[in-house]
Amino acid sequence: MAVRFLLIFLSSLFSFGEESSPPVLNGIDVLERDQFVALKGMRVGLITNQTGINRDRVTTIDLLYRSKVVDLKLLFGPEHGIRGTLDEQVEDGVDDRTKLPVVSLYAGEKRRKPKVEHLAQVDALVFDMQDIGARFYTYISTMGLAMEAAEEAGLKFFVLDRVNPIGAVTVAGPLRDGEPRFTSFHKLPVQHGMTVGEIALLYQKEHCPKLKLSVVAVENWKRGMRFDKTGLPWVKPSPNMPNLTAATLYPGLGLLEFTNVSVGRGTDFPFEVFGAPYLDEAAFAKTLKAAKLPGLDFVPIRFTPKASKFERVECGGVRIIVTDPKECPSVELGILLAQSLRELHAKEWETQKLNTLLRHPKTESAIKELRSRDEIVESWEEELEKYRVRRAGVLLYR
C-alpha cells in the first residue's frame, strides 16, 4: 500500500510539472488571445494554407472571418493551394466555406506575386503558413514576393510566426550563389535556422526597408525545441511532408530530387527512402554506414513508387533511420548521398540538374570531382559565418 501511495504521489508531481509549463503559442494563437487587436478595423488579405491553424486546429481563415474587428476580404493560396492538396499549377477560385475569393500565388510563371488590383482591396496582408526550415521550401519565397508587393502598394504586412519544426539552432549548407529563383528567393543557406517571422525581418532589413512589417511572435518556444516538444498539432505542410522525420531529412534529400533518383515520393515514406532502379542497395547502404554520420542509420531496401518519379518501377535503395534527430546532419547527408552515387553509379547518375536546388556551383563541382565531404563542408564555413552575423540581428527567440 505504501508503495502504491508513493507512486501516486510521484505521478502527481510529474503531472504538476507538465501542467505548469506554459503552452507554446504560434502567432495565430497570440493574435486570437489578444482579440485580433493588431488587425482591428483593417481590410485584410490572408496568405495561408491548411497549416494556418491554432492549437485547437481551427483555421486562421475561419478565425479572421468570424472576427468582429477584422474585415477579411481575400485569400491568397501558395504552392499546393489553400488546402494543401494540389501538386500542380494552382488556379484562382472561391473558398467553399467562407465564399471568399481565392487568388493563386502559384499560377505558373504568370503570377507568383499579388497584383495591384488585388492589393487595392485591402489595407494589410497577413501571412500564416508553416515552413519546414529549408531554403528551397517555397512558402518563404511566396512570403518574400508578397512583402515586395506590400511595400510597393504601401500596405502593412503581418507575419503570424510559427515554430521552425526541425529546430532553429543549426545552420548548414552553402548559401545561394547566383540570382534569386522561386526555390532560392533570398540569400540563405540550405538549412536556414530561422522562423518565418525572422526571415521576414531579415528580408525587410536587406530588401524592403520601407515595408510596414509586424511579426506576431511565438510564445514559450526556444530555438532548440523541435515540433514534437511543442504540443502543437501537426498538419502536413505539403502532400509529401507527412511527419517530422520527413521534415528532418528534407534539407538533405531534397537537394537531389531534380536528378534521376527517387526521394520516396509516391511511397508511404517520402523523404525517408532513397533510391533508383540502377542502384545496388546492399553496396549503397554499406557505403553510407561506413561514413558514420551521427544520428543516422541505413537499411538496404527495394521499393516501387506508386506515383511520381519511377512510377511502378522497382528501385534499389535505403530506408533512412533517424536515431537522434538533434544530431542528424541533414545537409551533410545530402552530400554523402551524392558522393556515394558518384562513386558507385557514375555512369547511371545524371547530374545535369544537380545545381537546381543546391544553387552553389563550387559545391556541385566538388561533388562531381569526388572531393572529400569534410573539404566540402569546410568550404561553406566562411559564408556561414557571415550569414550568422546577418541572422543574429533579427533573431526573436533564444
C-alpha positions in Angstrom: 0.0 0.0 0.0 2.8 2.4 0.9 4.5 1.7 -2.5 1.2 2.5 -4.3 0.8 5.8 -2.5 4.4 6.7 -3.3 3.8 6.0 -7.0 0.6 8.1 -6.9 2.5 11.0 -5.2 5.4 10.9 -7.7 2.9 10.8 -10.6 1.2 13.9 -9.3 4.5 15.7 -9.1 5.3 14.9 -12.7 1.8 15.8 -13.8 2.0 19.1 -12.0 5.3 19.8 -13.7 3.8 19.2 -17.1 0.7 21.3 -16.4 2.8 24.2 -15.1 4.8 24.5 -18.3 3.1 27.3 -20.4 1.9 26.0 -23.8 3.7 27.0 -26.9 1.6 29.5 -28.8 2.1 30.3 -32.5 1.4 33.7 -33.8 -2.3 33.0 -34.6 -2.8 31.8 -31.0 -1.4 35.0 -29.7 -3.4 37.1 -32.1 -6.6 35.3 -31.1 -5.9 35.5 -27.4 -5.4 39.3 -27.8 -8.7 39.5 -29.6 -7.2 40.4 -33.0 -6.4 43.9 -31.8 -3.4 44.2 -34.2 -5.7 43.9 -37.2 -8.6 45.9 -35.8 -10.6 47.8 -38.4 -8.4 46.6 -41.3 -9.4 45.1 -44.6 -7.2 42.0 -44.8 -5.8 39.7 -47.4 -4.7 36.4 -45.9 -1.9 34.3 -47.4 -2.3 30.9 -45.9 -2.9 27.2 -46.4 -4.0 24.1 -44.4 -1.2 24.7 -41.9 -2.7 28.0 -40.8 -4.4 26.7 -37.7 -4.5 27.5 -34.0 -3.7 25.0 -31.2 -7.3 23.7 -31.5 -7.0 23.1 -35.2 -9.3 26.0 -36.1 -8.1 27.6 -39.3 -6.8 31.1 -39.4 -9.3 31.6 -42.3 -12.2 30.9 -40.0 -10.8 32.8 -37.1 -10.4 36.0 -39.1 -13.6 35.5 -41.0 -15.6 35.2 -37.7 -13.8 38.1 -36.0 -15.9 41.2 -35.4 -12.9 43.5 -35.7 -11.3 42.2 -38.9 -12.7 42.5 -42.4 -11.3 39.5 -44.3 -11.6 40.3 -48.0 -9.3 38.0 -49.9 -7.4 34.7 -49.6 -4.1 34.0 -51.3 -3.0 30.5 -51.8 0.6 29.2 -52.3 2.0 26.1 -54.0 -0.4 23.2 -53.2 -3.3 25.6 -52.7 -5.0 26.8 -49.5 -6.0 23.3 -48.6 -2.6 21.7 -49.4 -3.9 19.0 -51.7 -2.6 20.1 -55.2 0.7 19.1 -56.7 0.5 21.2 -59.9 -0.3 24.7 -61.0 -3.0 26.3 -58.8 -5.9 28.2 -60.2 -7.9 31.0 -58.7 -11.2 30.0 -57.1 -13.6 30.5 -54.3 -13.3 29.1 -50.7 -16.1 26.6 -50.2 -16.6 27.6 -46.5 -16.4 31.4 -46.5 -17.2 32.0 -50.2 -14.3 34.4 -50.2 -12.3 34.8 -53.5 -9.0 32.8 -53.6 -6.2 34.3 -55.5 -3.4 31.8 -56.6 0.2 32.8 -55.9 1.3 29.6 -57.8 -0.3 30.2 -61.1 2.7 29.3 -63.2 5.2 32.0 -64.1 2.3 34.4 -64.8 1.6 35.1 -61.2 3.5 34.3 -58.0 3.1 37.8 -56.5 -0.1 39.7 -55.6 -1.2 42.1 -58.3 -2.1 45.8 -57.9 -5.8 45.1 -58.4 -5.8 42.5 -55.6 -4.0 44.8 -53.2 -6.3 47.7 -53.9 -9.0 45.8 -52.0 -7.1 45.6 -48.7 -5.2 47.6 -46.1 -2.9 44.8 -45.0 -1.6 41.4 -45.9 -1.3 38.7 -43.3 1.0 35.6 -43.8 0.3 32.4 -41.8 1.9 29.2 -43.1 4.2 26.5 -41.7 7.7 26.5 -43.1 10.0 23.4 -42.9 13.4 25.1 -42.3 14.9 24.6 -45.8 15.8 27.3 -48.3 14.0 25.7 -51.2 10.7 25.1 -49.5 8.7 27.7 -51.5 6.4 29.2 -48.8 9.1 31.6 -47.7 9.5 32.6 -51.4 5.8 33.4 -51.6 6.2 35.4 -48.4 9.1 37.4 -49.8 7.3 38.2 -53.1 4.2 39.3 -51.1 6.4 41.5 -48.9 7.7 43.2 -52.0 4.2 43.7 -53.3 3.0 45.2 -50.0 5.9 47.6 -49.9 5.2 48.8 -53.4 1.5 49.3 -52.6 2.2 50.9 -49.2 0.3 48.2 -47.3 1.0 46.8 -43.9 2.4 43.3 -43.7 1.8 41.0 -40.8 3.6 37.6 -40.2 1.9 35.3 -37.7 5.0 33.5 -36.7 5.3 29.7 -36.3 8.0 27.5 -34.8 10.7 26.0 -37.0 9.7 22.3 -36.8 13.3 21.0 -37.1 14.6 23.5 -34.6 16.3 26.8 -35.3 19.8 26.4 -33.9 21.6 24.6 -36.8 22.5 26.5 -39.9 24.1 24.3 -42.6 24.9 24.1 -46.3 26.1 26.6 -48.8 24.4 30.0 -49.3 22.7 30.6 -52.6 25.2 31.6 -55.2 23.5 33.3 -58.1 20.4 35.2 -58.9 17.1 34.7 -57.0 14.8 32.0 -58.1 11.5 30.8 -56.7 13.2 28.0 -54.9 16.1 30.2 -53.7 14.5 33.6 -53.2 16.8 35.0 -50.5 20.5 34.6 -49.9 20.1 31.8 -47.2 21.9 28.6 -46.5 20.2 25.3 -47.3 19.1 24.9 -43.6 18.5 28.4 -42.5 17.8 28.0 -38.8 15.1 30.7 -38.6 11.4 31.1 -38.2 9.3 32.7 -41.0 9.0 35.8 -38.8 12.8 36.1 -38.5 13.2 35.5 -42.3 10.7 38.3 -42.9 12.7 40.7 -40.6 15.9 39.8 -42.5 14.3 40.3 -45.8 12.8 43.6 -44.8 16.2 44.8 -43.5 18.1 43.8 -46.6 15.5 44.3 -49.4 12.2 46.0 -48.2 13.3 48.8 -45.8 10.1 50.8 -46.3 7.8 47.9 -45.7 5.5 48.4 -42.6 6.2 44.9 -41.1 4.9 43.5 -37.9 5.7 40.0 -36.6 3.3 38.4 -34.1 5.8 36.3 -32.3 5.6 32.8 -31.0 5.4 32.5 -27.2 7.0 29.9 -24.8 9.3 28.4 -27.5 13.0 28.1 -27.5 15.2 27.7 -30.6 16.2 24.2 -29.9 12.7 22.9 -29.5 11.6 20.6 -32.3 8.0 20.3 -33.2 7.4 17.1 -31.2 8.2 19.0 -28.0 5.8 21.9 -28.6 2.4 20.1 -28.1 1.2 21.8 -31.3 -0.9 19.7 -33.8 1.0 18.6 -36.9 -0.6 19.2 -40.3 1.1 18.1 -43.5 2.6 21.3 -44.9 2.6 19.7 -48.3 1.4 16.4 -49.8 4.8 14.7 -49.4 5.6 16.0 -45.9 3.7 13.6 -43.7 5.7 13.8 -40.5 8.6 15.4 -38.6 11.1 12.7 -39.7 10.5 13.6 -43.3 10.9 17.3 -42.5 14.2 16.5 -40.6 15.7 14.7 -43.7 14.2 17.1 -46.3 17.1 19.6 -46.4 19.4 16.8 -47.5 17.3 14.6 -49.6 15.5 17.5 -51.2 18.8 18.7 -52.7 19.0 15.7 -55.1 15.4 15.3 -56.3 15.9 17.0 -59.6 18.4 14.3 -60.5 17.4 10.8 -61.6 16.7 9.4 -58.1 13.6 8.8 -56.1 13.4 10.6 -52.7 10.3 8.5 -51.8 7.6 10.5 -53.5 4.8 8.1 -54.3 5.7 5.8 -51.4 4.4 5.6 -47.8 7.7 7.1 -46.7 8.5 10.3 -48.7 11.9 11.7 -47.8 12.7 8.6 -45.7 13.5 6.3 -48.5 16.0 7.0 -51.3 17.0 5.0 -54.4 16.8 4.3 -58.1 16.3 1.3 -60.5 20.1 1.2 -61.2 21.1 1.3 -57.5 22.7 -1.7 -55.7 21.0 -1.4 -52.3 23.5 -3.5 -50.4 26.6 -1.7 -51.6 24.9 1.7 -51.2 23.9 1.0 -47.6 27.3 -0.3 -46.8 28.9 2.9 -48.2 26.5 5.2 -46.3 27.0 3.3 -43.0 30.8 3.5 -43.4 30.6 7.3 -43.3 29.3 7.1 -39.7 27.1 10.2 -39.8 25.8 10.9 -36.3 22.1 10.3 -35.6 21.5 8.2 -38.7 21.4 4.6 -39.8 20.6 3.0 -43.2 18.7 -0.2 -44.1 19.0 -1.6 -47.6 15.6 -2.0 -49.3 13.8 -2.4 -52.5 10.7 -0.3 -53.2 8.3 0.6 -56.0 6.9 4.2 -56.1 3.1 4.2 -56.9 3.4 7.7 -58.4 6.0 10.4 -59.2 9.5 9.5 -60.4 10.0 5.8 -61.3 6.3 5.2 -61.0 5.7 1.4 -60.9 9.4 0.7 -61.4 11.3 -1.2 -58.7 14.1 0.7 -57.1 17.1 -0.4 -55.0 17.9 1.9 -52.2 17.9 2.6 -48.5 15.4 3.4 -45.7 17.0 6.2 -43.7 16.5 5.8 -39.9 16.9 8.9 -37.7 18.3 7.6 -34.5 18.9 11.0 -32.9 17.2 13.9 -34.7 19.1 16.6 -32.9 22.4 15.1 -34.1 21.2 14.4 -37.6 23.3 16.5 -40.2 20.7 16.6 -42.9 22.5 18.7 -45.4 25.7 16.7 -45.0 23.6 13.6 -45.6 22.6 15.0 -48.9 26.3 15.5 -49.8 27.1 11.9 -48.7 24.2 10.5 -50.9 25.5 12.5 -53.9 29.1 11.4 -53.3 28.0 7.7 -53.0 26.0 7.9 -56.2 29.0 9.5 -57.9 31.3 6.8 -56.6 29.1 3.7 -57.2 27.0 4.7 -60.1 28.8 7.4 -62.0 27.5 6.3 -65.4 23.9 6.0 -64.4 23.5 9.0 -62.1 22.6 12.1 -64.2 24.0 15.3 -62.7 22.8 17.9 -65.2 20.2 19.3 -62.7 22.2 18.8 -59.5 22.5 22.5 -59.0 18.8 23.2 -59.4 18.2 23.4 -55.6 21.8 23.3 -54.4 22.4 26.7 -56.1 26.1 26.6 -55.4 28.4 25.7 -58.5 31.5 25.2 -56.3 29.8 22.5 -54.3 28.3 21.0 -57.4 31.8 20.8 -59.0 33.3 19.4 -55.7 30.7 16.6 -55.7 31.5 15.7 -59.3 35.2 15.7 -58.6 34.8 13.4 -55.6 36.3 15.9 -53.2 36.1 14.7 -49.6 32.9 15.5 -47.6 35.0 17.3 -44.9 36.5 19.5 -47.5 33.1 20.4 -49.0 31.6 21.1 -45.6 34.6 23.2 -44.5 34.3 25.3 -47.7 30.9 26.6 -46.6 32.1 27.9 -43.2 33.3 31.4 -44.3 29.9 32.1 -45.9 28.0 30.6 -43.0 29.9 32.8 -40.5 28.9 35.9 -42.4 25.3 34.6 -42.5 25.3 34.1 -38.7 26.2 37.8 -38.3 23.3 38.8 -40.6 20.9 36.4 -38.9 21.9 37.5 -35.3 20.4 40.9 -35.9 16.9 39.7 -36.4 16.5 36.7 -34.1 13.5 36.8 -31.9 14.0 33.7 -29.7 16.7 32.3 -27.5 
